[in-house]
Amino acid sequence: MVKGNIDDLDLEILKFLQKNARAQCNEIAKSVGVSDRTVARRIKRMESNGIIRGYRVELCEEIAERFFPSTKGLTSSSIVMPVECWDNILNVIVGTFGVGGVLIVFNIGLSIGRTYGDILKRFSDEKESLISSFCNLFRSSGWGEISFSKMDYEAGYGVATVSRVHFKNNLSENLIKGIIAGYFERVYNRKFNVKRSENVINGVRTFIIEAGGK
């Protein structure tokens, strides 16, 4: 959910970023008539509040079709689903199937993760690159922020930290675990077990997830 309101200055900054997401704060400051520190502070606040959810690269059609043929089809057939819809879907699944619904939610995530793996493996076989690309895709898809530490990229063991999760529904944890497990399954061609070791760190809804092969 988006937290906080935006004013006219925020809107001017957003308009500038929409034209050039790589613009420096001093460029934006000159355009909107405030200091670069003010711009930097406003951008950071809007990122923290979920108003700015990420930045992306838009390729020209020639390069996209020549080197990334799958991305064109993926973009044209993508469906953007609001967080509230996901929250309601998770509630309906568990409300209908009871305890078994938790497993269904996990398997939905598993399917999503496997699909991400199939897509990204078209562009690279290098494990560290695939994990990095997954972090970007995870964030741009709206699941939250994810990073990996203590990773053995060849074996596929490590710890995933997931934060800035937009869901209110706690069942989303099972969805996220499924996404990670499904992705690692495709990258490493074997089943994975993803466990939560912590739920909240420093008051922030953050998951520490161990990714280990069965």
Secondary structure, 3 states (H helix, E strand, C coil): CCCCCCCHHHHHHHHHHHHCCCCCHHHHHHHHCCCHHHHHHHHHHHHHCCCCCCCCCCCCHHHHHHHCHHHHHHHHCCCCCCHHHHHHHHHHHHHHHCCHHHHHHHHHHHHHHHHHHHHHCCCCCCHHHHHHHHHHHHHHCCCCEEEEEEEECCCCEEEEEEECCCCCCCCHHHHHHHHHHHHHHHHHCCCEEEEEEEEEECCEEEEEEEEEEC
